[in-house]
Amino acid sequence: MTEPLPPVGLFDVRRLRLVETEAPQLSPEDARARDRVWSRAVRANPHLFDGPVVACAGMAREGDGLVLSWARVTYRHYALRRVPGNTSWLPPLFVSVVQPTRGGHVLVGRMSPSTAAPGRWQLPGGSAEPPADGGALDEGALRSHAARELEEEAGTRLDPEDLRLWAVSRGENRSVGLFYLAPPRSAAELRESFEAATEAERASGRAPELDRIAFVASPADLSDLEGPHVAYLEHVVRRCTRTPHQNGA
């Protein structure tokens, strides 16, 4: 039996079951309004692109797990939330990695100027993506995507099986985040991996997604960061730094 989740918060989740559904059909008027908003957003930030992503169509508790309905959309779909009176848009679904250090800190990164959210601090991660072959999306695919984001953004390589589903967030803007906990590593090792990855990106003529990393030990440390941070970060850091970091614990 399933039961609804509260509208906002960070929730413990042990299992995840994913069910694909269709995205809402738009009227011609809504589609034109969406496209106008998207065009303005791209003019304001040319780094935006209209790639395929996964939106959350609903979620509910199922024992100690979660049932998550998802739909295939593109980034353009999220422009609907800026169309006055529109209620058909689905919220974003993203994956993030909680990377603790052996000293009890959590790695956070700052988005570079070449991204859609320059200067914003967050965990390594990104929007969930649909399977390229049109197949079914499952928890294993999301875990692999989270591991790939950690390697691409922070330079830390690990087997996806070393990650475990740790929590799910629902934000005030309805966004849904899946957080995966990584095994602890030393801060020195994490910083060395990050610097090597960013140097390799720049040497290839590409801008890294994160231009800085930091290690925080409490929500109070977030106020020392230069720039804004995502809303979920305070809740994640508070929970992570007051609980054991042993993977699988």
Secondary structure, DSSP 8 states (H G I E B T S, - for coil): -EEE--SSEEE--SEEEEEE-------HHHHHHHHHHHHHHHHH-TT----EEEEEEEEEEETTEEEEEEEEEEGGGGGGGGSTT------BEEEEEE-BBTTS-EEEEEE-TTSSSTT-EE-SEEE----TTS----HHHHHHHHHHHHHHHH-----GGG-EEEEEEE-TT--EEEEEE---B-HHHHHHHHHHHHHHHHHTT---SEEEEEEESSGGGGGGSSS-B-THHHHHHHHHHTS---TT-
